Amino acid sequence: MIVTAELYLIRHCRATGQEPEAPLTADGRDQALRLRDRLSDLPIARIVSSPFLRARDSAAPLAEWLQLTVRIDDRLAERVLAAEPAEDWRDRLRRSFDDPALAWPGGESGAAATARGLAALADAASGVEGPVAIVSHGNLLALLLHSLDGRDGFAAWTALSNPDVFHIDPAGTVRRCWKDDE
């Protein structure tokens, strides 16, 4: 994918769990306000979010401040690694970043998740004048960052914070613009 718009890829704020309807923690709600404050001066023209509650709630304060409606895109949902929980999930995750075609039973390969994520980014940027804020999840964001600038996906995933923000300029340059202590 060639990025032709200015994007802000955002990992959701801290949540109570991984299930789709897991709400933000009290700290996560405070983080969403700090996220709003940090991004509110930008000329963001569109906000697109994963359907998961923690992503929607991370986007809500910024959307309200900018008087924008949050668009929901199911393709921004977190990747399902496998249908059943596994004690060795971290090793499985590392292996899935090393082999993009690897799909555990009931899970989605990194290649498939990347393809849907890139399609969501392209659609989010289509027909809009100005930056687009996209709120999603760590695993998917790490896959997208790998696709955009070649960084190691697993290392990128382990380095993410909640929230986290990456700026992608129209030339495709990726820059992290969030610090854990903000």
C-alpha positions as CSV (number, residue, x, y, z in Angstrom):
1,M,0.0,0.0,0.0
2,I,1.2,3.5,-0.8
3,V,0.1,6.0,1.8
4,T,-1.3,9.0,0.1
5,A,-2.9,10.7,3.1
6,E,-1.7,11.7,6.5
7,L,-2.7,9.1,9.1
8,Y,-2.5,8.7,12.8
9,L,-2.5,5.0,13.8
10,I,-3.6,4.8,17.4
11,R,-3.6,1.8,19.8
12,H,-6.5,2.0,22.2
13,C,-6.2,3.0,25.8
14,R,-5.8,0.6,28.7
15,A,-8.8,-1.8,29.0
16,T,-10.1,-4.4,31.5
17,G,-9.6,-7.3,29.1
18,Q,-9.3,-8.6,25.6
19,E,-12.9,-9.5,24.8
20,P,-14.6,-7.2,22.3
21,E,-16.8,-5.5,24.9
22,A,-14.1,-5.0,27.5
23,P,-14.4,-1.4,28.8
24,L,-11.5,1.0,29.5
25,T,-10.1,1.0,33.0
26,A,-10.3,4.2,35.1
27,D,-6.7,4.9,34.0
28,G,-7.7,4.1,30.4
29,R,-10.5,6.7,30.6
30,D,-7.9,9.2,31.8
31,Q,-5.6,8.2,28.9
32,A,-8.4,8.8,26.4
33,L,-8.7,12.4,27.7
34,R,-4.9,12.8,27.4
35,L,-5.1,11.4,23.9
36,R,-7.8,14.0,23.1
37,D,-5.7,16.8,24.5
38,R,-2.6,15.7,22.6
39,L,-4.4,15.4,19.2
40,S,-7.1,18.1,19.5
41,D,-5.1,20.8,17.8
42,L,-4.5,18.7,14.7
43,P,-6.7,19.2,11.7
44,I,-8.1,15.7,11.9
45,A,-10.9,15.4,9.4
46,R,-12.0,11.8,10.1
47,I,-11.8,9.2,12.9
48,V,-12.2,5.5,12.1
49,S,-12.3,2.9,14.8
50,S,-12.3,-0.8,15.4
51,P,-15.8,-2.0,16.5
52,F,-14.3,-3.2,19.9
53,L,-15.5,-1.1,22.9
54,R,-12.0,-0.2,24.1
55,A,-11.2,1.3,20.7
56,R,-14.5,3.2,20.4
57,D,-14.1,4.6,23.9
58,S,-10.5,5.6,23.2
59,A,-11.7,7.6,20.2
60,A,-14.8,9.1,21.8
61,P,-13.4,12.1,23.7
62,L,-11.4,13.3,20.6
63,A,-14.4,12.8,18.3
64,E,-16.6,14.8,20.7
65,W,-14.0,17.6,20.9
66,L,-13.6,17.8,17.1
67,Q,-17.4,17.3,16.6
68,L,-16.7,14.3,14.3
69,T,-18.7,11.0,14.2
70,V,-16.5,7.9,14.8
71,R,-16.8,5.6,11.8
72,I,-16.6,1.9,12.6
73,D,-14.7,-0.4,10.4
74,D,-14.8,-4.1,11.3
75,R,-11.5,-4.7,9.5
76,L,-9.8,-2.8,12.3
77,A,-10.7,-5.4,14.9
78,E,-7.9,-7.2,16.7
79,R,-6.5,-10.3,15.0
80,V,-7.7,-13.6,16.6
81,L,-4.5,-15.6,17.1
82,A,-6.3,-18.9,17.8
83,A,-9.8,-20.1,18.7
84,E,-8.7,-21.5,22.0
85,P,-6.4,-19.8,24.6
86,A,-3.0,-21.3,24.9
87,E,-0.3,-21.0,27.6
88,D,2.3,-20.6,25.0
89,W,0.4,-17.7,23.3
90,R,3.4,-15.4,23.3
91,D,5.6,-17.9,21.5
92,R,2.7,-18.5,19.0
93,L,2.4,-14.8,18.5
94,R,6.2,-14.5,17.8
95,R,6.1,-17.4,15.3
96,S,3.1,-15.8,13.6
97,F,5.1,-12.6,13.0
98,D,8.0,-14.7,11.7
99,D,5.7,-16.6,9.3
100,P,3.0,-14.4,7.9
101,A,1.1,-17.4,6.4
102,L,0.9,-19.2,9.7
103,A,-2.6,-19.5,11.1
104,W,-3.3,-21.4,14.3
105,P,-6.6,-23.4,14.4
106,G,-9.5,-20.9,14.4
107,G,-7.1,-18.0,14.0
108,E,-6.1,-15.5,11.3
109,S,-2.7,-15.4,9.7
110,G,-0.6,-12.3,9.9
111,A,-0.9,-11.9,6.1
112,A,-4.7,-12.0,6.1
113,A,-4.9,-9.5,9.0
114,T,-2.4,-7.2,7.3
115,A,-4.4,-7.3,4.1
116,R,-7.6,-6.3,5.8
117,G,-5.9,-3.7,7.9
118,L,-4.3,-2.1,4.8
119,A,-7.6,-2.1,3.0
120,A,-9.2,-0.4,6.0
121,L,-6.5,2.3,6.0
122,A,-6.9,2.9,2.3
123,D,-10.7,3.3,2.6
124,A,-10.3,5.5,5.7
125,A,-8.1,7.9,3.8
126,S,-10.3,7.9,0.7
127,G,-12.2,11.1,-0.2
128,V,-11.1,13.1,2.8
129,E,-9.1,16.3,3.0
130,G,-7.0,16.3,6.1
131,P,-5.5,13.8,8.5
132,V,-7.3,10.6,9.5
133,A,-7.1,9.1,13.0
134,I,-7.5,5.3,13.1
135,V,-8.0,3.5,16.4
136,S,-7.2,-0.2,16.5
137,H,-5.3,-2.8,18.5
138,G,-1.7,-3.8,19.2
139,N,-1.3,-7.0,17.2
140,L,-2.9,-5.5,14.1
141,L,-1.0,-2.2,14.5
142,A,2.3,-4.1,14.7
143,L,1.5,-6.0,11.5
144,L,0.6,-2.7,9.8
145,L,3.8,-1.0,11.0
146,H,5.8,-3.9,9.7
147,S,4.0,-3.6,6.3
148,L,4.6,0.2,6.2
149,D,8.2,0.5,7.2
150,G,9.6,-3.0,7.6
151,R,10.1,-3.0,11.4
152,D,10.1,-6.3,13.2
153,G,6.5,-7.0,14.0
154,F,6.9,-8.9,17.2
155,A,9.5,-6.3,18.5
156,A,7.1,-3.5,17.5
157,W,4.3,-5.3,19.3
158,T,6.3,-5.7,22.6
159,A,7.3,-2.0,22.4
160,L,3.7,-0.7,22.2
161,S,2.1,1.2,25.0
162,N,-1.6,1.8,25.8
163,P,-2.4,4.2,24.1
164,D,0.2,4.6,21.4
165,V,0.2,6.9,18.4
166,F,2.1,6.7,15.1
167,H,2.1,9.4,12.5
168,I,2.3,8.4,8.8
169,D,2.9,11.2,6.4
170,P,1.9,11.1,2.7
171,A,5.4,10.0,1.7
172,G,4.9,6.9,3.9
173,T,7.4,7.9,6.7
174,V,6.3,6.4,10.0
175,R,7.1,8.2,13.3
176,R,6.0,7.4,16.8
177,C,4.5,10.4,18.5
178,W,3.4,9.2,21.9
179,K,5.4,8.6,25.1
180,D,4.3,6.3,27.8
181,D,4.5,9.0,30.4
182,E,2.2,11.5,28.6
